[in-house]
Amino acid sequence: MTRHREPTPALATYVDALVGIGGQLTSILHHMYAHESPDAELDPAETLARLIADVMPANLVRRDVDLKLAARLINATAEAIEDNLFLVADDPTLDQPMNGSDRLH
């Protein structure tokens, strides 16, 4: 069963931000893993975590309560994604032309 509800403006803003940052992080990590140095002190994910912590504006990371709430929300979102969204394997037979006996009814 597919469910869909119109998100509130705040939820839509949150989801849009997650999707945007997901694309950024995926691109950066892909590049970092592709060009990983064998003698690097940290793996790419640890390096990226350190870099992000270093570049966050001080005025946005001043209050621990805000950071804990943000982490809780992101972790709850990750859990909801893990429990409810699934990748479907490609079906190679769909790329082949169908003859009369192969048609779906």
CORLINBEL-V726992 format. One record per residue. SS is DSSP state (helix for helix, strand for strand, loop for the rest). PSI is psi in radians with two decimals (NA if undefined). BURIAL is 1 if it has 16 or more other C-alpha atoms within 10 Angstrom, else 0. Layout:
ss=SS psi=PSI burial=BURIAL
ss=SS psi=PSI burial=BURIAL
This chain:
ss=loop psi=2.32 burial=0
ss=loop psi=2.24 burial=0
ss=loop psi=2.51 burial=0
ss=loop psi=2.30 burial=0
ss=loop psi=2.58 burial=0
ss=loop psi=2.15 burial=0
ss=loop psi=2.68 burial=0
ss=loop psi=2.81 burial=0
ss=helix psi=-0.67 burial=0
ss=helix psi=-0.74 burial=0
ss=helix psi=-0.71 burial=0
ss=helix psi=-0.73 burial=0
ss=helix psi=-0.76 burial=0
ss=helix psi=-0.85 burial=0
ss=helix psi=-0.76 burial=0
ss=helix psi=-0.71 burial=0
ss=helix psi=-0.74 burial=0
ss=helix psi=-0.79 burial=0
ss=helix psi=-0.72 burial=0
ss=helix psi=-0.83 burial=0
ss=helix psi=-0.54 burial=0
ss=helix psi=-0.74 burial=0
ss=helix psi=-0.74 burial=0
ss=helix psi=-0.87 burial=0
ss=helix psi=-0.69 burial=0
ss=helix psi=-0.80 burial=0
ss=helix psi=-0.81 burial=0
ss=helix psi=-0.83 burial=0
ss=helix psi=-0.69 burial=1
ss=helix psi=-0.81 burial=0
ss=helix psi=-0.77 burial=0
ss=helix psi=-0.72 burial=1
ss=helix psi=-0.64 burial=0
ss=helix psi=-0.49 burial=0
ss=loop psi=0.47 burial=0
ss=loop psi=2.33 burial=0
ss=loop psi=2.31 burial=0
ss=loop psi=-0.39 burial=0
ss=loop psi=0.31 burial=0
ss=loop psi=2.47 burial=0
ss=loop psi=-0.64 burial=0
ss=loop psi=2.70 burial=0
ss=loop psi=2.89 burial=0
ss=helix psi=-0.69 burial=1
ss=helix psi=-0.72 burial=0
ss=helix psi=-0.69 burial=0
ss=helix psi=-0.79 burial=0
ss=helix psi=-0.73 burial=1
ss=helix psi=-0.75 burial=0
ss=helix psi=-0.75 burial=0
ss=helix psi=-0.77 burial=0
ss=helix psi=-0.77 burial=0
ss=helix psi=-0.64 burial=0
ss=helix psi=-0.54 burial=0
ss=helix psi=-0.11 burial=0
ss=loop psi=2.30 burial=0
ss=loop psi=2.35 burial=0
ss=helix psi=-0.64 burial=0
ss=helix psi=-0.32 burial=0
ss=helix psi=-0.26 burial=0
ss=loop psi=0.47 burial=0
ss=loop psi=-0.63 burial=0
ss=loop psi=2.05 burial=0
ss=helix psi=-0.63 burial=0
ss=helix psi=-0.66 burial=0
ss=helix psi=-0.75 burial=0
ss=helix psi=-0.71 burial=0
ss=helix psi=-0.71 burial=0
ss=helix psi=-0.76 burial=0
ss=helix psi=-0.78 burial=0
ss=helix psi=-0.71 burial=0
ss=helix psi=-0.75 burial=0
ss=helix psi=-0.76 burial=0
ss=helix psi=-0.75 burial=0
ss=helix psi=-0.68 burial=0
ss=helix psi=-0.65 burial=0
ss=helix psi=-0.79 burial=0
ss=helix psi=-0.71 burial=0
ss=helix psi=-0.73 burial=0
ss=helix psi=-0.69 burial=0
ss=helix psi=-0.82 burial=0
ss=helix psi=-0.67 burial=0
ss=helix psi=-0.36 burial=0
ss=helix psi=-0.28 burial=0
ss=loop psi=2.33 burial=0
ss=loop psi=2.48 burial=0
ss=loop psi=2.45 burial=0
ss=loop psi=2.28 burial=0
ss=loop psi=2.54 burial=0
ss=loop psi=2.49 burial=0
ss=loop psi=1.81 burial=0
ss=helix psi=-0.37 burial=0
ss=helix psi=-0.33 burial=0
ss=helix psi=-0.31 burial=0
ss=helix psi=-0.14 burial=0
ss=loop psi=2.49 burial=0
ss=loop psi=2.55 burial=0
ss=loop psi=2.47 burial=0
ss=loop psi=-3.14 burial=0
ss=helix psi=-0.68 burial=0
ss=helix psi=-0.25 burial=0
ss=helix psi=-0.15 burial=0
ss=loop psi=2.49 burial=0
ss=loop psi=2.42 burial=0
ss=loop psi=NA burial=0
